[in-house]
Amino acid sequence: MNSYQGHICQTISYLRLSVVIFISLILFFHGPLNAQSQPLTDGQTQTFSSPPPPMPASAPNDDDGFHFSVSPYLWLAGAHGTVGALGRDVGMHASVGDLLSHLDFGLMGAAEARYNRIVLNGDMLWIRLSDSKAVPFPGLGAVSADARVGQFVWTSKFGYRVISGDHFKADANVGVRYWHLGQKLNFNPSVLGIDFNGSQNWADVVVGGRVQLPVGTGEKAVVHLLGDVGGWNASAKLDYQFAALLGYKLCPKWTLQVGYRYLFVDYRPSNLSVYNAVTSGALVGVTYTFK
């Protein structure tokens, strides 16, 4: 009998505990809902949980959009190689001082336009040299000779930025490099009429690329490595260049550029003519960025 009564008491305890838990759950869930549905009395304030703040809009990338820059520069270059005409070849070597002492005119510069990853750039080199010397051959009927040599090189490229990271950028490009070489020789006086005026013109398809590497932790200094190659006997036998530049940002729109450039071409339109030349030297310039 005692065992039976103990079993009944234990069952009643379990029922009481279940009722307490059930009532507690009702009060827990029903209380807040009921409080919101009831009007506020004097002195009471109603609080609502504030909605989460909106996600901040991503900041625009300064490297996207349209960008345009121009870069006038001075190439302090020397030249050496082989030139020839009518089956006669002559070696030539001119230092930076030699070229500057005979320089009549020079215009050098580059420009670049970029929209997001699409890149268009151009580079121009236009120089004219002249010299006047006495003629050591009396039989020519002239006492002096004036020689003028002009060179115009224009390179246009279309490129795509294949890598656009904060610490590394790389472009691949393809384009055309146009060459114009002009020579003029006048005798004074020109009794025999043997003055010479001629020119050569050709264009080479070139492919290349460029990489940009920041120096240090800031954004002040950037190393530019670039190059291209072309020719392949389509016009010139070989036509290539490479350059290494260090850019230092003087202010948001102006950047100082210093470095080295090497340009080689081997043009042989026939067995009677050859222009094989290396032009290389230090380069200094500035870049102005419109955006």
KAQUIMO-V519549 format. One record per pair of residues at least 4 apart in sequence whose ideal C-beta (glycine too) atoms are under 7 Angstrom apart, sorted by the first residue. I is the first residue (numbers start at 1). J is the second residue. If there is no record, write none. Layout:
[[I,J] [I,J]]
//
This chain:
[[1,5] [2,6] [3,7] [4,8] [5,9] [6,10] [7,11] [8,12] [9,13] [10,14] [11,15] [12,16] [13,17] [14,18] [15,19] [16,20] [17,21] [18,22] [19,23] [20,24] [21,25] [22,26] [23,27] [24,28] [25,29] [26,30] [27,31] [30,34] [31,35] [32,36] [33,37] [34,38] [40,44] [40,46] [60,64] [63,164] [64,116] [65,116] [66,115] [66,291] [67,114] [67,289] [67,291] [68,113] [68,290] [68,291] [69,111] [69,112] [69,287] [69,288] [69,289] [69,290] [70,109] [70,111] [70,288] [71,109] [71,110] [71,257] [71,285] [71,286] [71,287] [72,109] [72,285] [72,286] [73,108] [73,109] [73,257] [73,283] [73,284] [73,285] [74,108] [74,284] [74,285] [75,108] [75,261] [75,281] [75,283] [76,96] [76,281] [76,282] [77,96] [77,279] [77,280] [77,281] [78,94] [78,95] [78,96] [78,99] [78,280] [78,281] [79,94] [79,99] [79,277] [79,278] [79,279] [80,92] [80,93] [80,278] [81,92] [81,276] [81,277] [81,278] [82,89] [82,91] [82,274] [82,276] [83,90] [83,92] [83,274] [83,275] [84,88] [84,89] [84,90] [84,273] [84,274] [85,272] [85,273] [86,272] [87,272] [89,274] [94,98] [94,99] [96,100] [96,281] [97,101] [98,102] [99,103] [99,129] [102,129] [102,130] [102,131] [103,127] [103,129] [104,128] [104,129] [104,130] [105,127] [105,128] [106,127] [107,124] [107,126] [108,124] [108,125] [109,124] [110,121] [110,122] [110,123] [111,121] [111,122] [112,119] [112,121] [113,120] [114,118] [114,119] [117,160] [117,161] [117,164] [118,160] [119,159] [119,160] [119,161] [119,171] [119,173] [120,158] [121,157] [122,154] [122,155] [122,156] [123,155] [124,154] [125,153] [126,152] [127,151] [128,148] [128,150] [129,149] [130,146] [130,147] [130,148] [131,147] [132,144] [132,146] [133,144] [133,145] [134,143] [134,144] [135,140] [135,142] [135,143] [135,144] [135,145] [135,187] [140,187] [140,192] [141,189] [141,191] [141,192] [142,187] [142,188] [142,189] [142,190] [142,191] [143,188] [144,188] [145,185] [145,186] [145,187] [146,186] [146,188] [147,185] [148,184] [149,183] [150,182] [151,181] [152,180] [153,177] [153,179] [154,178] [155,175] [155,177] [156,175] [156,176] [157,173] [157,174] [157,175] [158,173] [158,174] [158,175] [159,171] [159,172] [159,173] [160,171] [160,172] [161,169] [161,171] [162,170] [162,171] [162,172] [163,168] [163,169] [163,170] [164,169] [165,169] [167,214] [168,213] [169,211] [169,212] [170,209] [170,211] [171,209] [171,210] [172,209] [173,208] [173,209] [174,207] [175,206] [176,203] [176,205] [176,206] [177,203] [177,204] [177,206] [177,230] [177,239] [178,203] [179,201] [179,202] [179,265] [180,199] [180,201] [181,199] [181,200] [181,275] [182,199] [183,196] [183,198] [184,197] [185,195] [185,196] [186,190] [186,195] [187,194] [187,195] [190,195] [200,275] [202,235] [202,236] [202,267] [203,235] [204,230] [204,231] [204,235] [204,236] [204,239] [205,230] [205,234] [206,228] [206,229] [206,230] [206,239] [207,228] [207,229] [207,230] [208,226] [208,227] [208,228] [208,229] [210,224] [210,225] [210,226] [211,225] [212,222] [212,224] [213,222] [213,223] [214,219] [214,221] [214,222] [215,221] [215,222] [215,223] [216,221] [219,249] [220,248] [220,249] [221,246] [221,247] [221,248] [222,247] [223,246] [224,245] [224,247] [225,244] [226,242] [226,243] [227,241] [227,242] [228,240] [228,241] [229,240] [230,239] [230,240] [231,235] [231,236] [231,237] [231,238] [231,239] [233,237] [236,265] [236,266] [236,267] [237,266] [237,268] [238,264] [238,266] [239,265] [240,264] [241,261] [241,262] [241,263] [242,262] [243,259] [243,260] [243,261] [244,259] [244,260] [245,257] [245,258] [245,259] [246,258] [246,259] [247,255] [247,256] [247,257] [247,287] [248,255] [248,256] [249,255] [250,254] [250,255] [250,256] [253,288] [253,289] [254,286] [254,288] [255,286] [255,287] [256,286] [257,284] [257,285] [257,286] [257,287] [258,284] [259,283] [260,282] [260,283] [261,280] [261,283] [262,280] [263,279] [263,280] [264,278] [265,275] [265,277] [266,276] [267,275] [268,273] [268,274] [269,273]]
//
